[in-house]
């Protein structure tokens, strides 16, 4: 399972999260990634088969990503 860094969203005013589009219900999405004041507060997959990682961790874990880092890719 992916390494997770979870934050208790109750500590953050829920309305502020909703104002910027972060839905705390975790419905209808594949994963979550939350940054507050330039610090990663939460990253986690919700849907099976999805991996949500900080870029530095993803680059360490998957060496092939370096081929695509800062390069446009064709969908």
Secondary structure, DSSP 4 states (H G I P E B T S, - for coil): ----B---GGGS-HHHHHHTT--TT--S-SEEEEEETTEEEEEEE-STT-----HHHHHHH-GGGGGTTTS----
